Amino acid sequence: MLRKKSALVLIIMIAIVCCVPSAAAARYDLSALSDSDLLSLYQSLLEEADVRGIDITDANSTTASTKQEAMVWVPKSGKKYHSKSTCSNMKNPSEVTLSMAKKLGYGACSKCNPPK
């Protein structure tokens, strides 16, 4: 488990330095990123880990399963969260916890009836 978390931290640091120069210049100040930029960075990190063959799903799912919190899908643009990644023809949606979607200001989709 420690090895997976170390790999995740390394991926985040590489992504910040390589993919988000403005954040790197601000000494890794992630608070400078908008919510959508942060979600986009998270999605990019998951994709890069997959390409490199690094399994970070256990590190992510352990937190969610421990809390037993519902997971929902959020689009890169839009204001609704969804129970299905295919609802409303979303392009590259990100899976987040229900509480995170609400914190980010997303509301429930009326088509797919996600958890509330």
Secondary structure, 3 states (H helix, E strand, C coil): CHHHHHHHHHHHHHHHHHHCHHHHHCCCCHHHCCHHHHHHHHHHHHHHHHHHCCCCHHHHHHHHHHHCCCEEEECCCCCEEECCCCHHHCCCCEEEEHHHHHHCCCEECCCCCCCC
